[in-house]
Amino acid sequence: MRSFTRSFLLGALLLLGGGCALEARQYYTVDQIDQAKAEAHAKHLPIAWLSSPMVYLDADHANDSQGSPADLTALALNTLQGQAVIIFQDADNDLPKMPANMVDRIETKDEGDHLPNGWHYTAPKIIYTDPDLVTFFGCTLAPDLRSDGAAAINIALLHIHNDPQAQTLINGTATTAPAASNQPAPPPAPAQSQSFLASIDLTYAIIGVAAVFTIVAFLVIRNRS
């Protein structure tokens, strides 16, 4: 019985751990801009355009020193999760595929003219925009991340959250005042949709966990028989 329990728990943890790893860092690539825009509109989130060499996501860079470009790229990805829709631009290869306005923003020398080799920025660089990649809200630079850590991103996103014009674009509400009317303004829509979706997500998560345990139990029993 002890052997069965140990195998059961170990198998379940391995499967669940693998599933979590797949969901640990969610982002779109430059080839998936339309999908990113759609999600940003659906979830009423800004887009965070993250520019850094894709190789920094490889396992070879997992143990790079604190404050290194790879370390800061991982920090940015982890901090942005759930707060913005991420488009990861491979700084080594994606420039020709980028929208012109994003090229202009990436190549703006926000860090000044002192960088070596004619560089426009040091990786990672994060640009925040509306869901259509039209309106620029601000940026977070590598030196900001190196000095302030995740707080640099959280503060930038807080400014966007507190900016009425930015929220108008993110939420897709009208930018012009409606015509005068004698009718009273409708009450605000109840904020139930997100909680309802969250409950659905939780339900599916519970079902998924139960399914994993059921499969593992079946496999262990079959192997013993």
GUMAR-368780 format. One record per residue (C-alpha): residue number from 1; residue in three letters; x, y, z. Coordinates in Angstrom, 3 decimals, padded with zeros to 6 digits, m for minus. Layout:
<pts>
NUM; ALA; X; Y; Z
...
</pts>
This chain:
<pts>
1; MET; 000.000; 000.000; 000.000
2; ARG; 002.834; 002.385; 000.863
3; SER; 004.459; 001.675; m002.516
4; PHE; 001.159; 002.290; m004.307
5; THR; 000.588; 005.598; m002.482
6; ARG; 004.119; 006.794; m003.207
7; SER; 003.842; 005.903; m006.912
8; PHE; 000.419; 007.490; m007.127
9; LEU; 001.501; 010.788; m005.609
10; LEU; 004.782; 010.894; m007.525
11; GLY; 003.078; 010.299; m010.858
12; ALA; 000.404; 012.877; m010.148
13; LEU; 002.950; 015.494; m009.131
14; LEU; 005.026; 014.848; m012.229
15; LEU; 002.027; 015.239; m014.518
16; LEU; 000.713; 018.285; m012.723
17; GLY; 004.157; 019.817; m012.549
18; GLY; 004.605; 019.356; m016.272
19; GLY; 001.260; 021.003; m016.929
20; CYS; 002.140; 023.963; m014.736
21; ALA; 005.473; 024.349; m016.485
22; LEU; 003.718; 024.665; m019.835
23; GLU; 001.582; 027.489; m018.461
24; ALA; 004.341; 029.195; m016.473
25; ARG; 005.209; 031.823; m019.083
26; GLN; 002.571; 032.751; m021.599
27; TYR; 003.390; 035.126; m024.425
28; TYR; 002.774; 035.669; m028.103
29; THR; 005.427; 036.076; m030.780
30; VAL; 005.597; 038.732; m033.484
31; ASP; 003.949; 036.235; m035.834
32; GLN; 000.916; 036.130; m033.507
33; ILE; 000.129; 039.828; m033.217
34; ASP; m003.509; 039.414; m034.256
35; GLN; m004.095; 036.803; m031.544
36; ALA; m002.439; 039.051; m028.982
37; LYS; m004.647; 041.984; m029.973
38; ALA; m007.759; 039.833; m029.733
39; GLU; m006.864; 038.659; m026.235
40; ALA; m006.004; 042.182; m025.098
41; HIS; m009.408; 043.406; m026.294
42; ALA; m011.239; 040.467; m024.743
43; LYS; m009.521; 040.790; m021.370
44; HIS; m009.275; 044.610; m021.364
45; LEU; m005.533; 044.550; m020.827
46; PRO; m002.695; 046.617; m022.251
47; ILE; m000.126; 045.007; m024.513
48; ALA; 003.408; 044.684; m023.199
49; TRP; 005.825; 044.472; m026.127
50; LEU; 008.883; 042.742; m024.687
51; SER; 012.035; 043.026; m026.789
52; SER; 014.916; 040.707; m025.948
53; PRO; 016.882; 037.946; m027.695
54; MET; 014.844; 034.758; m027.696
55; VAL; 017.931; 032.735; m026.757
56; TYR; 017.659; 034.186; m023.252
57; LEU; 014.674; 031.886; m022.722
58; ASP; 016.801; 028.794; m023.324
59; ALA; 017.767; 026.531; m020.450
60; ASP; 021.415; 027.458; m021.058
61; HIS; 020.668; 030.892; m019.618
62; ALA; 018.555; 029.730; m016.659
63; ASN; 021.412; 030.263; m014.215
64; ASP; 022.780; 033.533; m015.594
65; SER; 023.832; 035.998; m012.924
66; GLN; 021.349; 038.301; m011.248
67; GLY; 020.880; 041.481; m013.247
68; SER; 022.071; 039.894; m016.487
69; PRO; 019.933; 040.396; m019.625
70; ALA; 018.627; 036.812; m019.382
71; ASP; 017.767; 037.256; m015.697
72; LEU; 015.963; 040.536; m016.357
73; THR; 014.084; 038.990; m019.289
74; ALA; 012.814; 036.184; m017.052
75; LEU; 011.891; 038.730; m014.395
76; ALA; 009.900; 040.744; m016.939
77; LEU; 008.040; 037.703; m018.244
78; ASN; 007.116; 036.521; m014.768
79; THR; 006.027; 039.959; m013.551
80; LEU; 003.869; 040.743; m016.584
81; GLN; 001.847; 037.540; m016.349
82; GLY; m001.839; 038.331; m015.890
83; GLN; m001.225; 042.089; m015.950
84; ALA; m000.738; 042.553; m019.682
85; VAL; m000.830; 040.578; m022.911
86; ILE; 002.798; 039.916; m023.781
87; ILE; 004.249; 040.001; m027.271
88; PHE; 007.813; 038.697; m027.137
89; GLN; 009.925; 040.182; m029.904
90; ASP; 013.141; 038.319; m030.638
91; ALA; 015.584; 041.224; m030.707
92; ASP; 017.984; 039.220; m032.872
93; ASN; 015.607; 038.301; m035.696
94; ASP; 012.170; 039.923; m035.585
95; LEU; 012.854; 043.523; m036.613
96; PRO; 011.896; 043.002; m040.299
97; LYS; 008.545; 041.497; m039.257
98; MET; 007.528; 044.285; m036.884
99; PRO; 004.927; 047.006; m037.517
100; ALA; 006.613; 050.268; m038.486
101; ASN; 005.375; 052.171; m035.435
102; MET; 006.811; 049.510; m033.122
103; VAL; 010.148; 049.655; m034.920
104; ASP; 010.194; 053.399; m034.273
105; ARG; 009.433; 052.859; m030.595
106; ILE; 012.020; 050.088; m030.186
107; GLU; 014.731; 052.127; m031.874
108; THR; 014.020; 055.252; m029.833
109; LYS; 017.122; 055.775; m027.706
110; ASP; 015.360; 056.017; m024.366
111; GLU; 018.637; 055.177; m022.621
112; GLY; 020.516; 057.971; m024.368
113; ASP; 023.352; 057.944; m026.898
114; HIS; 026.037; 056.459; m024.672
115; LEU; 025.432; 052.764; m025.472
116; PRO; 028.268; 050.873; m027.193
117; ASN; 028.304; 049.640; m030.786
118; GLY; 025.532; 051.982; m031.825
119; TRP; 022.938; 050.079; m029.780
120; HIS; 019.500; 051.658; m029.451
121; TYR; 018.775; 049.945; m026.113
122; THR; 019.875; 047.152; m023.826
123; ALA; 017.665; 044.109; m023.388
124; PRO; 015.060; 043.717; m022.197
125; LYS; 012.973; 046.704; m023.207
126; ILE; 009.218; 046.743; m022.540
127; ILE; 006.822; 049.002; m024.431
128; TYR; 003.226; 049.366; m023.208
129; THR; 000.459; 050.083; m025.709
130; ASP; m003.289; 049.898; m026.150
131; PRO; m004.757; 046.615; m027.492
132; ASP; m004.353; 047.830; m031.096
133; LEU; m000.630; 048.668; m030.799
134; VAL; m001.423; 052.252; m031.742
135; THR; m001.173; 054.369; m028.607
136; PHE; 002.047; 054.321; m026.648
137; PHE; 001.613; 054.382; m022.848
138; GLY; 005.230; 054.233; m021.717
139; CYS; 008.148; 051.870; m021.385
140; THR; 010.308; 050.045; m018.857
141; LEU; 014.017; 049.826; m019.610
142; ALA; 016.664; 047.340; m018.562
143; PRO; 018.324; 049.832; m016.176
144; ASP; 014.935; 050.301; m014.461
145; LEU; 014.604; 046.545; m013.963
146; ARG; 018.175; 046.262; m012.771
147; SER; 017.710; 048.935; m010.111
148; ASP; 014.063; 048.466; m009.078
149; GLY; 013.239; 044.886; m010.059
150; ALA; 009.595; 043.957; m010.553
151; ALA; 008.529; 047.262; m009.004
152; ALA; 009.586; 049.048; m012.205
153; ILE; 006.961; 047.083; m014.153
154; ASN; 004.281; 047.250; m011.474
155; ILE; 004.615; 051.028; m011.175
156; ALA; 004.377; 051.478; m014.954
157; LEU; 001.244; 049.331; m015.073
158; LEU; m000.244; 051.195; m012.110
159; HIS; 000.184; 054.476; m013.979
160; ILE; m001.647; 052.961; m016.956
161; HIS; m004.405; 051.685; m014.661
162; ASN; m004.847; 055.158; m013.168
163; ASP; m004.800; 056.963; m016.526
164; PRO; m008.417; 057.579; m017.658
165; GLN; m007.469; 058.005; m021.312
166; ALA; m005.467; 054.778; m021.289
167; GLN; m008.339; 052.937; m019.644
168; THR; m010.744; 054.270; m022.247
169; LEU; m008.623; 052.730; m024.996
170; ILE; m008.039; 049.484; m023.114
171; ASN; m011.688; 048.994; m022.220
172; GLY; m012.931; 049.936; m025.683
173; THR; m015.310; 052.637; m024.430
174; ALA; m016.321; 055.646; m026.494
175; THR; m013.831; 058.500; m026.629
176; THR; m016.409; 061.207; m027.460
177; ALA; m019.127; 062.459; m025.174
178; PRO; m022.622; 061.115; m025.988
179; ALA; m025.380; 063.462; m027.076
180; ALA; m027.376; 065.098; m024.304
181; SER; m030.361; 063.117; m023.150
182; ASN; m033.105; 063.564; m020.608
183; GLN; m032.929; 059.909; m019.748
184; PRO; m031.004; 059.015; m016.595
185; ALA; m027.662; 057.367; m017.121
186; PRO; m027.839; 053.579; m016.963
187; PRO; m026.362; 051.966; m013.878
188; PRO; m022.875; 050.489; m014.256
189; ALA; m022.822; 046.933; m015.496
190; PRO; m022.448; 044.423; m012.668
191; ALA; m018.895; 043.140; m012.356
192; GLN; m019.872; 039.518; m012.485
193; SER; m018.428; 038.341; m015.770
194; GLN; m014.844; 038.047; m014.548
195; SER; m015.840; 036.240; m011.378
196; PHE; m018.068; 033.957; m013.427
197; LEU; m015.208; 033.175; m015.802
198; ALA; m012.909; 032.665; m012.856
199; SER; m015.332; 030.142; m011.378
200; ILE; m015.412; 028.314; m014.722
201; ASP; m011.625; 028.271; m014.829
202; LEU; m011.524; 026.921; m011.277
203; THR; m014.069; 024.241; m012.141
204; TYR; m012.056; 023.096; m015.128
205; ALA; m008.897; 023.155; m013.052
206; ILE; m010.511; 020.885; m010.437
207; ILE; m011.806; 018.560; m013.155
208; GLY; m008.346; 018.474; m014.729
209; VAL; m006.659; 017.604; m011.438
210; ALA; m009.212; 014.869; m010.757
211; ALA; m008.665; 013.465; m014.238
212; VAL; m004.914; 013.357; m013.745
213; PHE; m005.233; 011.467; m010.489
214; THR; m007.717; 009.049; m012.051
215; ILE; m005.385; 008.316; m014.974
216; VAL; m002.378; 007.834; m012.712
217; ALA; m004.336; 005.502; m010.430
218; PHE; m005.505; 003.447; m013.391
219; LEU; m001.988; 003.143; m014.787
220; VAL; m000.509; 002.117; m011.435
221; ILE; m003.225; m000.493; m010.802
222; ARG; m002.842; m001.912; m014.292
223; ASN; 000.926; m002.193; m013.878
224; ARG; 000.506; m004.024; m010.561
225; SER; m001.989; m006.451; m012.054
</pts>
